[in-house]
Amino acid sequence: MVYTLRRSRIYVPGNNPRMLSTCDLFGADAVTLDIEDAVAPEQKLSARWLIAEALRDQPFGNSEVTVRINALSTPWGHRDLEAVIPTGRVEVIYLPKAESARDVQELDRVLTDLEEEHGLESGQTKIIPLVESARGILFAHDIATASHRIVALSFGGEDYTRDVGGEKTDTEEELAWPRSALVAAAKAAGVQALDTVYSNVDDLDGLYRQAVKMRQLGFDGKAAVHPNQVEVIHRAFSPSPEEIDYALQVMQAIEEAEAGGSGVIALGRKMIDKPVVARAERTLMIAALSGLIARDKLPERIREVL
């Protein structure tokens, strides 16, 4: 399997020229050029224009280039796509307020038309639905399987809390169930799960603790609202030396079993099953993509897909 690092992504408001011009320096795995929540209605036209210009001329370093459009049901969504897709630079569209497979399929159709119209490769623009409501959580698996373009589901904790009439607390226990439900839906569909933002930009220790918990829950990454959060998120979502060493041992046990013609894989006295193998492969891919292990130290089967 091919793995794309999405440990961190940072929101960059489209109406903030300073952040737009420097976002290649943030070091995030992905930048999300935002025309939706971060931009007031009266500024959406100028934000759309600024983002389109940035997409034409600006470097983004090694960051995946993503855009959060307005919902297609708003007066702005279709125009957002018409402005940014022709540049050919957008790798992922974030679809806000996704609540059904139909929402995703409508976006898929528009992307297909725009890619054909502008001579782009069919299907090159991927989709990450933002699941931000009770309805979205309940239909998360339908959303995740609605299009071949989908590479992840992303959780919107602030909007979800408002939608259910809840209250956001410091512990965020009220978000435990929707987070678990989103992870289960994403992984059942074979795509990544991305967590919501940590809004207290001054509490980096709290961000790290929460990000570690989200990784333990099954999330692949977390959104950021400030450049200072990026490195903290990377640390939380990167494997430790011990995890890398164990993954290498698992892969060595597989190679030894295959060389001996054995269908039974064991590490010490412990049997190695498919989920353990998949976790080991994923750990080594993340480690290699994060620069934590040299590629020539990887098993051949991992090197082949990187």
NORDA-V558338 format. One record per run of one state. SS is the DSSP state (alpha for helix, beta for strand, coil for the rest). FROM is the first residue (numbers start at 1). TO is the last residue. If there is no record, write none. Layout:
# NORDA-V558338
ss = (SS:SS)
from = (FROM:FROM)
to = (TO:TO)
This chain:
# NORDA-V558338
ss = (coil:beta:coil:alpha:coil:beta:coil:alpha:coil:beta:coil:alpha:coil:beta:coil:alpha:coil:beta:coil:alpha:coil:alpha:coil:beta:coil:alpha:coil:alpha:coil:beta:coil:alpha:coil:beta:coil:alpha:coil:alpha:coil:beta:coil:beta:coil:alpha:coil:alpha:coil:alpha:coil)
from = (1:8:14:17:26:30:35:41:58:64:69:77:88:92:96:101:118:126:132:134:139:140:145:150:156:157:165:173:189:192:196:204:218:221:225:228:237:241:260:266:268:270:272:274:290:295:298:300:304)
to = (7:13:16:25:29:34:40:57:63:68:76:87:91:95:100:117:125:131:133:138:139:144:149:155:156:164:172:188:191:195:203:217:220:224:227:236:240:259:265:267:269:271:273:289:294:297:299:303:306)
